[in-house]
Amino acid sequence: MKLQEWSEAANDFTEKLSDVNRSLSFAGIAVIWIFKYTNGGQTSIPKELYIPLLLFVASLGFDLLQYIYGTFILMWFVRKHEKLKEIDPNKEEYVKDEIVADPRMSIGPYYYFLLPKVILTVVGFSFLLIYLFKTIF
């Protein structure tokens, strides 16, 4: 397999991981919502579920930050090359309309949001499972 194919496979896996993680965070919030109760007209959830709820919401926050960061980095990258093309339109990469620079050089931190959001979701489910086992058994 060529390096480009490995890179595409890695991107596919990170995209799928983000999708699954986002779905699991929403599912965790939904499970917590099942345990809501009303007391004196006030809707609440058990205190033991505050931490997993916070972790799921934080994971979704990291998800949003990852895509905000990636969007702005790619916008900056494209704009930078548009300006360079205006300055030197005869440069080979602009004539071929093929930028040889890899935008991931600037996007590296984009992936730094991936691991924390997955960890937050896993820890959130750990707390949720502990609560469920205590409740059921």
DOMI-674025 format. One line per field, with one value per residue: residue number from 1; residue in one letter; chain; x, y, z negated of N, C-alpha, C in turn. Coordinates in nm, 2 decimals. Atoms other than C-alpha are relative to their C-alpha. Layout:
BEGIN
nr = NUM, ...
rest = A, ...
kette = A, ...
nX = X, ...
nY = Y, ...
nZ = Z, ...
caX = X, ...
caY = Y, ...
caZ = Z, ...
cX = X, ...
cY = Y, ...
cZ = Z, ...
END
This chain:
BEGIN
nr = 1, 2, 3, 4, 5, 6, 7, 8, 9, 10, 11, 12, 13, 14, 15, 16, 17, 18, 19, 20, 21, 22, 23, 24, 25, 26, 27, 28, 29, 30, 31, 32, 33, 34, 35, 36, 37, 38, 39, 40, 41, 42, 43, 44, 45, 46, 47, 48, 49, 50, 51, 52, 53, 54, 55, 56, 57, 58, 59, 60, 61, 62, 63, 64, 65, 66, 67, 68, 69, 70, 71, 72, 73, 74, 75, 76, 77, 78, 79, 80, 81, 82, 83, 84, 85, 86, 87, 88, 89, 90, 91, 92, 93, 94, 95, 96, 97, 98, 99, 100, 101, 102, 103, 104, 105, 106, 107, 108, 109, 110, 111, 112, 113, 114, 115, 116, 117, 118, 119, 120, 121, 122, 123, 124, 125, 126, 127, 128, 129, 130, 131, 132, 133, 134, 135, 136, 137
rest = M, K, L, Q, E, W, S, E, A, A, N, D, F, T, E, K, L, S, D, V, N, R, S, L, S, F, A, G, I, A, V, I, W, I, F, K, Y, T, N, G, G, Q, T, S, I, P, K, E, L, Y, I, P, L, L, L, F, V, A, S, L, G, F, D, L, L, Q, Y, I, Y, G, T, F, I, L, M, W, F, V, R, K, H, E, K, L, K, E, I, D, P, N, K, E, E, Y, V, K, D, E, I, V, A, D, P, R, M, S, I, G, P, Y, Y, Y, F, L, L, P, K, V, I, L, T, V, V, G, F, S, F, L, L, I, Y, L, F, K, T, I, F
kette = A, A, A, A, A, A, A, A, A, A, A, A, A, A, A, A, A, A, A, A, A, A, A, A, A, A, A, A, A, A, A, A, A, A, A, A, A, A, A, A, A, A, A, A, A, A, A, A, A, A, A, A, A, A, A, A, A, A, A, A, A, A, A, A, A, A, A, A, A, A, A, A, A, A, A, A, A, A, A, A, A, A, A, A, A, A, A, A, A, A, A, A, A, A, A, A, A, A, A, A, A, A, A, A, A, A, A, A, A, A, A, A, A, A, A, A, A, A, A, A, A, A, A, A, A, A, A, A, A, A, A, A, A, A, A, A, A
nX = 0.09, -0.08, 0.02, 0.13, 0.11, 0.00, 0.05, 0.15, 0.06, -0.01, 0.10, 0.13, 0.02, 0.02, 0.13, 0.10, -0.02, 0.07, 0.15, 0.04, -0.01, 0.11, 0.12, 0.00, 0.02, 0.14, 0.07, -0.02, 0.09, 0.13, 0.02, 0.02, 0.13, 0.09, 0.00, 0.05, 0.12, 0.06, 0.02, 0.05, 0.01, -0.14, -0.06, -0.14, -0.06, -0.08, -0.13, -0.11, -0.01, -0.05, -0.14, 0.00, 0.06, -0.10, -0.10, 0.05, 0.01, -0.13, -0.04, 0.06, -0.07, -0.13, 0.04, 0.03, -0.13, -0.08, 0.04, -0.02, -0.15, -0.03, 0.06, -0.08, -0.14, 0.01, 0.03, -0.13, -0.09, 0.04, -0.01, -0.14, -0.04, 0.07, -0.09, -0.13, 0.03, 0.01, -0.13, -0.08, 0.09, -0.07, -0.07, 0.05, 0.12, 0.12, 0.03, 0.06, 0.11, -0.03, -0.09, -0.08, -0.01, 0.10, 0.06, 0.00, -0.12, 0.05, 0.12, -0.04, 0.08, 0.13, 0.01, -0.02, 0.14, 0.06, -0.02, 0.08, 0.14, 0.03, -0.02, 0.11, 0.11, -0.03, 0.01, 0.15, 0.07, -0.05, 0.08, 0.14, 0.01, 0.00, 0.13, 0.10, -0.02, 0.04, 0.14, 0.06, -0.03
nY = -0.12, -0.13, -0.09, -0.07, 0.09, 0.01, -0.12, 0.00, 0.10, -0.07, -0.11, 0.07, 0.05, -0.11, -0.06, 0.10, -0.01, -0.12, 0.02, 0.10, -0.07, -0.10, 0.08, 0.05, -0.11, -0.03, 0.12, -0.01, -0.11, 0.06, 0.10, -0.08, -0.06, 0.10, 0.00, -0.13, 0.01, -0.13, -0.01, -0.13, -0.08, -0.02, 0.12, 0.02, 0.13, 0.04, -0.06, 0.09, -0.01, -0.13, 0.01, 0.05, -0.10, -0.10, 0.06, 0.01, -0.14, -0.05, 0.07, -0.07, -0.13, 0.03, 0.03, -0.13, -0.07, 0.06, -0.04, -0.15, -0.01, 0.05, -0.09, -0.12, 0.03, 0.02, -0.13, -0.07, 0.07, -0.03, -0.14, -0.03, 0.04, -0.09, -0.12, 0.03, 0.02, -0.14, -0.06, 0.08, 0.09, 0.09, 0.10, 0.13, 0.06, -0.08, 0.02, 0.13, -0.01, 0.11, -0.05, 0.12, -0.01, 0.08, -0.08, 0.07, -0.06, -0.11, 0.06, 0.10, -0.02, 0.04, 0.13, 0.00, 0.00, 0.13, 0.09, -0.04, 0.02, 0.14, 0.03, -0.05, 0.09, 0.13, -0.02, -0.02, 0.13, 0.07, -0.05, 0.04, 0.14, 0.02, -0.04, 0.10, 0.12, -0.03, -0.01, 0.12, 0.11
nZ = 0.00, -0.01, 0.11, -0.02, 0.03, 0.14, 0.05, -0.02, 0.10, 0.13, 0.01, 0.01, 0.14, 0.09, -0.03, 0.06, 0.14, 0.04, -0.02, 0.10, 0.13, 0.01, 0.02, 0.14, 0.10, 0.00, 0.06, 0.14, 0.05, 0.00, 0.11, 0.12, -0.01, 0.04, 0.14, 0.06, 0.08, 0.04, 0.14, 0.03, -0.12, -0.06, -0.07, 0.04, -0.02, 0.12, 0.02, -0.05, -0.14, -0.04, -0.06, -0.13, -0.08, -0.02, -0.09, -0.14, -0.05, -0.03, -0.12, -0.12, -0.01, -0.07, -0.14, -0.07, -0.01, -0.10, -0.13, -0.01, -0.02, -0.13, -0.10, 0.00, -0.06, -0.15, -0.07, 0.00, -0.09, -0.13, -0.02, -0.02, -0.13, -0.09, -0.01, -0.07, -0.14, -0.06, -0.01, -0.10, -0.07, -0.09, 0.08, -0.06, 0.07, -0.02, -0.14, 0.00, 0.10, 0.09, 0.12, 0.04, 0.14, 0.06, 0.10, 0.13, 0.07, 0.09, 0.06, 0.10, 0.12, -0.03, 0.05, 0.14, 0.05, -0.02, 0.12, 0.12, -0.01, 0.02, 0.14, 0.07, -0.02, 0.06, 0.15, 0.03, 0.00, 0.12, 0.11, -0.02, 0.03, 0.14, 0.06, -0.04, 0.08, 0.13, -0.01, -0.04, 0.09
caX = 0.00, 0.13, 0.18, -0.11, -0.34, -0.22, -0.29, -0.64, -0.71, -0.59, -0.82, -1.11, -1.06, -1.03, -1.34, -1.53, -1.39, -1.52, -1.87, -1.89, -1.77, -2.02, -2.30, -2.19, -2.18, -2.53, -2.64, -2.48, -2.68, -2.99, -2.94, -2.89, -3.21, -3.39, -3.31, -3.45, -3.72, -3.95, -3.96, -4.18, -4.22, -3.84, -3.69, -3.36, -3.12, -2.94, -2.63, -2.42, -2.49, -2.36, -2.00, -2.08, -2.31, -2.04, -1.79, -2.02, -2.09, -1.72, -1.65, -1.90, -1.73, -1.39, -1.56, -1.68, -1.34, -1.17, -1.38, -1.36, -0.98, -0.96, -1.19, -0.99, -0.65, -0.77, -0.92, -0.59, -0.40, -0.61, -0.61, -0.23, -0.19, -0.44, -0.22, 0.10, -0.06, -0.14, 0.22, 0.38, 0.11, 0.37, 0.51, 0.48, 0.24, 0.00, 0.02, -0.07, -0.32, -0.16, -0.03, 0.25, 0.25, 0.07, -0.19, -0.17, 0.17, -0.04, -0.33, -0.13, -0.30, -0.63, -0.57, -0.49, -0.87, -0.94, -0.78, -0.93, -1.28, -1.26, -1.11, -1.39, -1.65, -1.49, -1.46, -1.82, -1.94, -1.73, -1.91, -2.25, -2.19, -2.09, -2.41, -2.62, -2.46, -2.52, -2.88, -2.96, -2.78
caY = 0.00, 0.35, 0.61, 0.81, 0.51, 0.47, 0.83, 0.80, 0.49, 0.68, 0.97, 0.73, 0.57, 0.90, 1.03, 0.71, 0.73, 1.08, 0.98, 0.68, 0.89, 1.16, 0.90, 0.74, 1.07, 1.15, 0.79, 0.84, 1.17, 0.98, 0.70, 0.96, 1.13, 0.81, 0.84, 1.19, 1.24, 1.51, 1.63, 1.92, 2.03, 2.03, 1.79, 1.65, 1.36, 1.16, 1.33, 1.03, 1.10, 1.46, 1.36, 1.13, 1.40, 1.65, 1.42, 1.35, 1.72, 1.80, 1.53, 1.70, 2.03, 1.88, 1.75, 2.10, 2.25, 2.00, 2.09, 2.47, 2.44, 2.23, 2.46, 2.77, 2.61, 2.49, 2.83, 2.99, 2.74, 2.80, 3.18, 3.18, 2.99, 3.21, 3.51, 3.34, 3.25, 3.62, 3.71, 3.43, 3.28, 3.11, 2.90, 2.53, 2.42, 2.71, 2.65, 2.28, 2.39, 2.13, 2.24, 2.01, 2.14, 1.92, 2.11, 1.85, 2.01, 2.29, 2.06, 1.84, 2.00, 1.92, 1.56, 1.66, 1.71, 1.35, 1.16, 1.38, 1.35, 0.97, 0.95, 1.17, 0.94, 0.62, 0.76, 0.89, 0.54, 0.40, 0.62, 0.54, 0.17, 0.18, 0.37, 0.12, -0.18, -0.02, 0.05, -0.28, -0.51
caZ = 0.00, 0.09, -0.18, -0.04, -0.08, -0.44, -0.50, -0.36, -0.57, -0.88, -0.80, -0.74, -1.08, -1.26, -1.09, -1.19, -1.54, -1.57, -1.44, -1.68, -1.97, -1.90, -1.88, -2.21, -2.39, -2.28, -2.38, -2.72, -2.77, -2.66, -2.91, -3.18, -3.07, -3.13, -3.50, -3.54, -3.80, -3.91, -4.27, -4.37, -4.01, -3.95, -3.70, -3.81, -3.77, -4.04, -4.17, -4.07, -3.71, -3.71, -3.64, -3.35, -3.21, -3.24, -3.07, -2.77, -2.73, -2.75, -2.49, -2.25, -2.33, -2.22, -1.91, -1.82, -1.90, -1.68, -1.38, -1.45, -1.47, -1.15, -0.96, -1.05, -0.97, -0.63, -0.55, -0.65, -0.44, -0.13, -0.17, -0.21, 0.11, 0.29, 0.20, 0.30, 0.63, 0.69, 0.62, 0.84, 1.07, 1.28, 1.00, 1.11, 0.83, 0.91, 1.29, 1.23, 0.96, 0.73, 0.39, 0.29, -0.07, -0.31, -0.52, -0.79, -0.88, -1.03, -1.13, -1.37, -1.68, -1.51, -1.61, -1.97, -2.02, -1.91, -2.21, -2.49, -2.35, -2.33, -2.68, -2.81, -2.66, -2.78, -3.14, -3.12, -3.03, -3.31, -3.56, -3.40, -3.41, -3.77, -3.85, -3.65, -3.83, -4.16, -4.06, -3.91, -4.16
cX = 0.09, -0.03, -0.13, -0.12, 0.00, -0.06, -0.15, -0.07, 0.00, -0.11, -0.14, -0.03, -0.02, -0.14, -0.11, 0.00, -0.08, -0.16, -0.05, 0.00, -0.11, -0.13, -0.01, -0.02, -0.15, -0.08, 0.02, -0.09, -0.14, -0.03, -0.01, -0.13, -0.11, -0.02, -0.05, -0.13, -0.05, -0.03, -0.05, -0.01, 0.14, 0.04, 0.15, 0.05, 0.08, 0.14, 0.12, 0.02, 0.05, 0.13, -0.01, -0.07, 0.10, 0.11, -0.05, -0.01, 0.14, 0.06, -0.06, 0.06, 0.14, -0.02, -0.02, 0.13, 0.09, -0.04, 0.01, 0.14, 0.03, -0.05, 0.08, 0.14, -0.01, -0.04, 0.12, 0.09, -0.04, 0.02, 0.15, 0.05, -0.06, 0.09, 0.13, -0.02, -0.01, 0.14, 0.08, -0.09, 0.07, 0.08, -0.07, -0.12, -0.13, -0.04, -0.08, -0.12, 0.01, 0.09, 0.07, 0.02, -0.11, -0.07, 0.00, 0.12, -0.05, -0.12, 0.03, -0.08, -0.15, -0.03, 0.01, -0.14, -0.06, 0.02, -0.08, -0.15, -0.04, 0.02, -0.12, -0.12, 0.02, -0.01, -0.14, -0.08, 0.04, -0.09, -0.15, -0.02, 0.01, -0.13, -0.11, 0.02, -0.05, -0.16, -0.07, 0.03, 0.00
cY = 0.12, 0.08, 0.08, -0.08, -0.02, 0.12, 0.01, -0.09, 0.06, 0.10, -0.06, -0.05, 0.11, 0.07, -0.09, 0.00, 0.12, -0.02, -0.09, 0.07, 0.10, -0.07, -0.05, 0.11, 0.04, -0.12, 0.01, 0.11, -0.06, -0.10, 0.08, 0.06, -0.09, 0.00, 0.13, -0.03, 0.14, 0.00, 0.14, 0.09, 0.03, -0.13, -0.01, -0.14, -0.03, 0.07, -0.08, 0.01, 0.14, -0.01, -0.07, 0.10, 0.10, -0.05, -0.02, 0.14, 0.05, -0.07, 0.06, 0.13, -0.02, -0.03, 0.13, 0.07, -0.06, 0.04, 0.15, 0.02, -0.04, 0.09, 0.13, -0.02, -0.02, 0.13, 0.09, -0.05, 0.04, 0.15, 0.04, -0.04, 0.08, 0.13, -0.02, -0.02, 0.13, 0.06, -0.07, -0.10, -0.10, -0.11, -0.14, -0.05, 0.08, -0.02, -0.14, 0.00, -0.12, 0.04, -0.12, 0.01, -0.08, 0.08, -0.06, 0.04, 0.10, -0.06, -0.09, 0.02, -0.04, -0.14, -0.01, 0.01, -0.14, -0.09, 0.05, -0.03, -0.15, -0.04, 0.04, -0.09, -0.13, 0.02, 0.03, -0.13, -0.08, 0.04, -0.05, -0.14, -0.03, 0.04, -0.11, -0.13, 0.02, 0.01, -0.13, -0.11, 0.05
cZ = 0.00, -0.13, 0.01, -0.04, -0.15, -0.07, 0.01, -0.09, -0.14, -0.02, 0.00, -0.14, -0.10, 0.02, -0.06, -0.15, -0.06, 0.00, -0.11, -0.14, -0.03, -0.03, -0.14, -0.10, -0.01, -0.06, -0.15, -0.06, 0.00, -0.11, -0.13, -0.01, -0.05, -0.16, -0.07, -0.08, -0.03, -0.15, -0.03, 0.13, 0.07, 0.06, -0.03, 0.04, -0.12, 0.00, 0.06, 0.15, 0.05, 0.07, 0.14, 0.10, 0.04, 0.10, 0.14, 0.06, 0.04, 0.13, 0.13, 0.02, 0.07, 0.14, 0.08, 0.01, 0.11, 0.14, 0.02, 0.04, 0.15, 0.11, 0.02, 0.06, 0.15, 0.07, 0.01, 0.11, 0.15, 0.03, 0.02, 0.14, 0.11, 0.02, 0.07, 0.15, 0.07, 0.02, 0.11, 0.07, 0.09, -0.07, 0.04, -0.08, 0.02, 0.15, 0.01, -0.09, -0.10, -0.11, -0.05, -0.16, -0.07, -0.12, -0.14, -0.09, -0.10, -0.08, -0.12, -0.13, 0.02, -0.06, -0.16, -0.07, 0.00, -0.13, -0.12, 0.01, -0.01, -0.14, -0.08, 0.01, -0.07, -0.16, -0.04, 0.00, -0.12, -0.12, 0.01, -0.02, -0.15, -0.07, 0.04, -0.08, -0.14, -0.01, 0.02, -0.11, -0.14
END
